[in-house]
Amino acid sequence: MMPKRLGFFTRLLDQGSAQTRYRLAAEQIRHAERLGFDSAWIAQHHFHEQEGGLPSPLVFLAHVAAQTDRIRLGTAIITLPMENPLRVAEDAAVLDLLTDGRLEVGFGSGGTPTSFLPFGLTSEQRGAVFADHLH
């Protein structure tokens, strides 16, 4: 039987500036590691602070990785249709090496329809673009 593991997820919804939300989320993850949590997961959201305010999860996790030793760090999710897949793969590979293999990467097609427009996409295209970027 596999041992049970406990993780937590945050969308960075705390009140305050982006800098304050990032600081609080980093504190939460450090505290979770001290309490014995196995993993911490963060969401990527563009343009909509009420849904979460973190457009660059790998950059944030690099910051947190430098402050932690054991806890696994995950993306839940990187909105792949809005990203350059090669750039994401390279950044994730480097971060995984820097964290001694503590990175967990989750990809998704996204959910907020208006977030796609600044990336030159419509919400209706997200599934096809996700599939293309995943390959």
Rosetta blueprint (number, residue, H / E / L):
1 M L
2 M L
3 P L
4 K L
5 R L
6 L L
7 G E
8 F E
9 F E
10 T E
11 R L
12 L L
13 L L
14 D L
15 Q L
16 G L
17 S L
18 A H
19 Q H
20 T H
21 R H
22 Y H
23 R H
24 L H
25 A H
26 A H
27 E H
28 Q H
29 I H
30 R H
31 H H
32 A H
33 E H
34 R H
35 L H
36 G L
37 F L
38 D L
39 S E
40 A E
41 W E
42 I E
43 A L
44 Q L
45 H L
46 H L
47 F L
48 H L
49 E L
50 Q L
51 E L
52 G L
53 G L
54 L L
55 P L
56 S L
57 P H
58 L H
59 V H
60 F H
61 L H
62 A H
63 H H
64 V H
65 A H
66 A L
67 Q L
68 T L
69 D L
70 R L
71 I L
72 R E
73 L E
74 G E
75 T E
76 A E
77 I E
78 I E
79 T E
80 L H
81 P H
82 M H
83 E L
84 N L
85 P H
86 L H
87 R H
88 V H
89 A H
90 E H
91 D H
92 A H
93 A H
94 V H
95 L H
96 D H
97 L H
98 L H
99 T L
100 D L
101 G L
102 R L
103 L E
104 E E
105 V E
106 G E
107 F E
108 G E
109 S L
110 G L
111 G L
112 T L
113 P H
114 T H
115 S H
116 F L
117 L H
118 P H
119 F H
120 G L
121 L L
122 T L
123 S H
124 E H
125 Q H
126 R H
127 G H
128 A H
129 V H
130 F H
131 A H
132 D H
133 H H
134 L H
135 H L
